[in-house]
Amino acid sequence: MTASDGGSTITFTADAQGGMGTHTYKFLVYNKTTDTWARIRDYSENNTLVWTKGTSGDRDFYVDVKDSTGKVVRSKAVNIKIDKPTAVLTPSASTITAGNKLTLTASTNKSGCTYKFLIYNPATNQWFKLQDFGSKNTYTWTAGSAGTRQFYVDVKDSEGNVTRSKVVNVTIKGTLSVKTTVSAKMSKPGDKIIFTAEASGGKAGYTYKMVVYNKTTKMWGLVQNFSSNNKITWTAGSTGDREFYIDVKDAGGKVVRSSVMNVKTSK
C-alpha cells in the first residue's frame, strides 16, 4: 500500500498481486496515540481511499486484501504522523453594542502559521469569511444588527495541517433606544396620566427622566429626574396643550430621548 499527501487529505492505494479472481479491499487504522483501532471502509473493489486528516496523532494504516476464495492478506503498515497546530480564538468582549468594534485574536503553538477568520449568523444560517489565510493573527470586526454571532479561526501550519478553533459566541445588543406609551391623550384637570417607558440596547442599568413642554405657556417643566422608575404618573393641572418626553440613560452614561407624547387638558 502506498500513500500520497494532498495537504488536508492522504490518498492510500493498494495493489494486490496473485490470488484468485476479483480482489476486494478493507482499510483500517490503528491510532498509536490513543491505542484504538478503527475500520475506515469495509471490503469493496475500490482499491483507493482518500482520508481526511483528523486530529493530531501517530497512526498506522493497513489494507486487508481478499480474493474470490476468501483468502485474506494484510499489508505492511503505512505510518502517518500528524502534528496539527492548536487553534485558540479570544474575543475582546463577549457582548458589544451594534456599531462598536470587536477584536478577535488567534493563538497557536506553532510558528509560521496562517490564519483564516470566519463568522456564522445562526439567525440567517449564513457563513462569511472575514479574512482568508494570512499571517495576521488579529481581525477587527464592526458589529452590525443585534443578535448572536459565532466566530472561528482556522490555523494552518507550514505543512498544510489545519485546525479549527472552538466556537466563540458574541452577543450584539442594539443601540440604546426607548419606547413609550401614555394612558390617555386627553384629560381634565386632576386626572392622573400614566407614562410608561421601556429601554433597550446600550449598557444595561437604565434610568428615566421625564420633562414636559407646555405649548400654551411655552414653558418647560421637570416631571421626574433620572430614576429607575419607568412608570411615571402625572396629575393634570391647568388646561393646555402639553408635550411630554422621556430621556433614558444607560449604565454607560449615554442618553436618548423618546418621541413626543402629546396630552391636551381641557375642562
Disulfide bonds with the S-S distance in Angstrom:
none
